Amino acid sequence: MLAWSARDLRTPFLAPEKIHALRDARLRALVRHAAEHVPHYRELFRDAGIDPREIATADDLAALPLLEKETVQRAPDRFRSTGPEGVRAVPFPTTGSSGTPLVVFHEPAALLRYLSTGVRQDHVLRRLLGVRGGRTLMLAHPSSTGPRARAFYRRATLLPGRPARKGRLSPEAPVAELVETVNARRPDVLAGWGNTIESLFRLAAAGDVRLHRPRLVRYHAEGMSEGGRRLVEEGFGIPVLSSYVAVETFRIGFSCERRTGHHLHEDCCHVRVVRPDGSDAPRGEPGEVVVSNLLNRGTVLLNYRLGDVAALLPEACPCGRSFRLLGAVQGRVSEILELEDGTRVHPWSVANAVQHEGLLRFQLVQEERTRFRLDVVTIDDAAHDRLVAALPELERILGGARVDVVRRAALDESPGRKHRRVVALGEHGDPSETG
């Protein structure tokens, strides 16, 4: 494990051709394994007349069809290896943002490699916080992937060199409890769901609560708006890091000291950004994130549509790491709003327009092409009034559509399910329930 960690720490700084060679070698081995032991790919290669040996580099993945999440949800065992890797694999179930169950089996060897590659983000934390890395309070739901993974690591490893955590708290806890816990535990790092952390800092900025200032904020799972990130970094002077993770791949990307984007773990997970027609989007153009997990032989996923929207950044990071950069995730494909004139609006544009001091949570529901309902939870009447006064900017972004504001005590959501900031119009004229 220590040897892996030392190598994994150096890998991001290797020359691109060496990183690509490692990536492609892992891909070739995985494809050979899938062709022999994974029912879906065994049949795909046979029926499509594809020689697995022709998938030799990451560029060759374009020859394979894109894999829909629903396909894996319906028949997870078709993507599970029939070899010992699949038999020994640990199941990781998740409800996903739609509540539809998804089970991904991760083999123990892959789980250990995920742990090893975590030194890349830990290295950034230590450079910002010092050698010890600081104490962390994690705002994450108990049903999330993290607790199940840590249970495996407690059985299989001694967790050498991992930064100490000070505690965990559900992000769905009442605001008063969240604030009280943060103030009582005084963590160096406040981590977890980005939109929950953003809400706490917006309350603090408005003077509605007194909040302990951690030395660093780190978010994942649920995003943070660009306005929220600026508020934390510029208004409070706290660096904000983010990790891009998913149960299908565990590690996808991490932000460095420069915070220019997500450095993709290119040796572990190949990322494509594609247009609606499935072709690769040029750098700088947002598209759907498609991933291929190169480490896991429990459940094999190649060209898997993750559902997120992001863009590969055209410029290299000045930190010296060679991994490609992915911009912040702008939302999910199912949350993109299509206006009457065909304009597409990303959830981040909505968040930046409505996120004002005192707004705890919101959800924009597209009821018709030109009519929306904005459900909001605010700390007080003044915050609600500020939001209503800012509506013209949101209506401008939505092409002049009408927006009705409905103030609620809470947003009705299933426990553990990712909060949806935007609910787009479904194909039959009803708000979409997918995503």
N, C-alpha and C positions, 0 to 999 in steps of 0.2 A: 504493500500500500504506500509506504513512504517513497519507494522508487517511482511508483506511478505518479505520485503527487509532485515530485521534483520535475519529472518529465512534462507533466501536464502544465506546470507553471511556466516552463520554457516555451512550450509549443506556440502560443500566440505571437511570439517574437521571431519565429522562424521565417525564412524567405517563403513567399507565397507558393513557389513551386514545390517546396518540401512539404508544406501543409497539404497541398492538393494531392501529392503522391500518397501521403498517409490516408487522406480521405478516400481516394479511389481504391486503394488496397482493401480498406475495410468494406467498401461498397461491393467490390467483386466477391469477397468472401461471403458477405451477407446474401447476395443474389444467388450464389451457388447453393447456399444452405436453404434458401427459400424455395428454389426449384426442386429440391429433393425432399424437403420435410414440411413445407407449408401448403396445405391443400389449395388455397386460392391461387397462389403463384404457380404451383405445379400445373394447374389447369389453364391458367392464363398463358403461360409460355407454350404449352402444347397446342391450345386452340388457336392462338394468334400466330403460331409458327415462328416464335421468337426464340433464338438460341441464347440462353442465359449468358454465354460467353461474350455476346455482343454488347452487354451492359458492362462496359469496362471503365467508364469514367462518369462523373456526375452529369456531364452534358448528355450522356446516353439515356438518362432517366426520362428525357422528353419523349422517348419512343414508347414509354409505358403510359397507359391511361391514368388520369387523375382518379384518386381514390376518395370516395365520399364517406363522410363520417357515418351516415345512416347505414351504409353497407356493412361497416364493422359492427355497428350497434346491433343489427339484425342477426348476425352470425359470427360472433367473436371467435369461435373455435376454428373457423375456416382460415383465420390469420394466425392461429397459435401453432407453434411448431409441434410436430408429432414426435420429435426427438427428445432426448433427455433435457434439452434446454427448456422445452415447453412443459415437460412434466414437473420440473423443479421450480418453475416460474411462480412468482408471487403475484396474485391478482390485485389490481388497483382499480376499484370501481369508482365511478363518479357520476353524479346526476347531470353534469354539464349545465350550461346556462339555460337549457330548455327543459331540464328535468328528465329527459330520456336517458335511461341507464346506458353507460358505456363501461366496458371492462377491458383493461389492457393488462396483459401478463408480462412482467419484467423478470428476466432471468437474474439470478443472484450475481453473476459476473458483471452484468450491465449495471446493476444497482451499485456495486462497488466502484465501477468506473465513474458513475455519476458523482459519487461522493468524492472521488479523487479530483475530478475536474472542478469541484467547488473551491479548490485552492485559488483559482483565478479571481473569483470575486472576493475571497478572503484576503488575498494579497492587496487588493484595492482598499478594503476596509482598514487593514493594518497601516497602510501608508497614510490614510486620512486620520486614523484614530490613535496610532501607536501600536506597539508590538502586541499588547494584550487583546486588542480588538474591541474592547468595551463590552458592556452588558446590554442585552437586547430584550425589549418587550415586543412580542409578536402579536399582532392583531390578525388572527386567522381562525376560521371556523373549525371546530373539532372534527368535522367530517371531511376536511380537506386532505390532500395527498400527504402532507408533511408528517402528521402523526404516524401513519402507517409505515412510511419510509423510515422514520426514526426508530420505530419498533424493530424493524429488520436490522438496522445498523447497531442497535444495542445488543442484539443477539450475535451479530457477525463480526463486530469490530470493537475496538476500544476508543473509537472516535478521536484519534490523535490530532492535536492542533486545532480542533474546532473551537470557534469562539463561544464563550459561555452565554447561555440565554438566562434572562432573569425571570421570564414568565410568559404566559400566553393568555389571551383574552379574546373572546369572540367579537368580531367587528359589529355584530348585530346587537351587542349589549346597549342598554340605554346610554345616551350621551353623558349623563351625569356620572354613571359608573365608569365609562371610558376615561373621562377627565380625572376622576378621583384616583383611578388606578395609575394613570400616567404620573400624576403628581406624587403619589405615595411611593412608587417604585423608582422614579427618577432615572429612567434608562439612558444610557449613552446613545443607543440606537433605537429608534421607533420604527418598526417594520411591519409589513403586512399589506392589507387592502388599501390601495392608493386613494380611492374616493373617500374612505372613512377617515384616513389621516388628513386629507385635504379639508374635510369638513371641520375637524378639530382646530386646525390652524386658522380657518376662516372665522370661526367663533372667537378665537383668541385675538385675531386682528381687529375684530369689531368691538372688542372689549367686553364681550358677553361672558367669557370665562377666563380664568388665569390658568395657563398651561405651562408645565415644565418644558424647558427647551432642551431637547436632546442634542447631542453633538452631530448627529447624522440621521437622515431619514432614508429608508430603503423600502420601496414598494414592489409588489408583484400581484398577480391574479387580477385584481381590479385596478384599472389605470387611474392616473391623476391627470387632470387637464393641464394644458400648457400654462394657463393663468395661475392655477394652483401651484405648479412647480415654481414659477417665478415668485409667487408670494412667499413660499417657504425659503427659497434661496436668497432672494433680494430683500424681502421684508423682515425675515428673521435671521438671515445670515447662516442658514443651515444647509450644507450640501445635500442634494437629493440623488440617490442612486436607484436604479431599477434593475430587476432581473426578469428576463422573459422566459417563462417556464410553461409547461403543459404536461398533463398526465401521460400523453402519448409519447413524449420524448424526454421528459424531465427537463434537461437543460437545453435552451436554445440560444440565449444571448445574455450578456451582462454589460453594464455600463462601467466605464473606467473613471479615473480621476478627472479627466477632461469633460466627461458627461456629454459627449457629442452624439451618442446613439448607443445601440446595443452591438457590442462585438459578438459576432456569431461564433458559436463553438463549431467551427467548420470541420474539425476532425471527428466530431461526434454526431452531428446532425446537419444534413445538407438542406439549405433553405432556398427555395425559388419564390419569386414574386410574379404572379401571372395575371394577365388580363382576363376579362370574362370569357374570351374564346379559348383560353388555355395556353396562349403563347406567352413567352417571357416578357415582362414589362421592362423597359429600359430603366436604368438607375435614375432615381429621382421621381419616378412615376408611381403613385400608389397602386397597389393591386392586392390580390388575395395571397396570403402566405401559404405555401405548400411545403411540407417537410418530409424528410426521409430519415428515420432513426437508424444510424449506422452501427449502433452498439448492441441493441437488443435483439436477441434471437428467440425470445419467448413469444411475443407478438410482433410480427414483421409488418411494418407499415412503410411503403414506398410511394412517393408522390401523393401524400395524404393531405387533403384539404383541411387545414386547421380552422378556417373560417374567419381569421383575423385579417384586417386591412393594414398594410404598412408599405413602406418604400425602402428599397436599397439606396443608401446614400452614395453619391458619386465621388465624394472626397474621402481621402484616407484620414485616419485619426492621427493627430500629432503626438500621441503618446508612444508611438513606435510599434504598437501591435499590428500584425499583418492581417488579422481576421477582417473580413468584410463587415461593414457597418449597416445595421438596419435601423431606420428611424423609429420613433415611438409608435406603438400600435395605436391606430386612429379609431379603432372600433371593430365591429364584426360585420361581415358581409350582410348578414340578415338585418343589421341596424342601419344600413345606408338608406337614406331617404331619396326617393326619386320624385322630383317635382313635376308639375304638369307639362313644363317645357322640356323635360328630359334631363334637367340639371340634377346632379347627384350631390347630396350634402352628407358629409361625414359626421359622426357623433361628436367629434372633438369641436367642430364648429359650433354645434349647439351648446356644448358644455361651456365653451369660452364666452358665449353670449349671455348665458343665464347665471353663471356661477358668481354670486355676489355674497358679501358678508352676511352671515346669518342663515344662508340656505344650507340645510343639512342634507337633503337628498331631493332628486327630481326624476321624473320620467316623462318624456315627450311621446305622446301617442298620436300617430297619424290616422285620423278617423276617415278622412277623405283626402283626395289629392290636394285640395286647397284649404283644408281645415284640420287643425291640430288641437289636442288637449294637453296642457302642461300640468301634471300633478306635482305638487311641491310640498315639502315638509320644511318649515322655517322655525327659527328659534323664537320669534315674536312677531307682533304686528308690523313693527318698523321694517323688519327684514322682508316681510311680504310686500309692503308698500314699495320698497326699493326694487324688488323684482318686477312688480307690475309696471313701474316707471321705465324699466329697461326693455320692455316687450317690443317696442318699435325696432330695435336692432335685431332681435330674433325674427320678427316678421319679415324684415328686409332680407335676411339670410335665406328665409324660406320662400323667397320669391313673391312677397306680398301676401302670403297666405294668412288666414285668420288664426289666432292662437287664443284659446280660452284657458284661463288659469283656474285650477281647482286646488285649494289649500286642504291638506289632509293631515291627520294626526300621525299617520305612518303609512308607508307603502306596503301593501299586502303582498308578501313574497314567501315562498317556501324556504324553510331553514336550510342554509348551506348553498342555496342557489345563487349564482352570480347575478348581481343587480344589473338590470338592463336599463340604460339611460334613454334609449330610443327604441320604440316599437314601430316598425315600418308597416305600411299598408300591405296586406296580404294579396295574393294573386286573385282572390275571389272577392276583393273589396272589403275584407275584414282585417283588423290589425293582425299581423303575422304572429304566430305563437312559436315559431322556430327560432333556433339560434342558441 
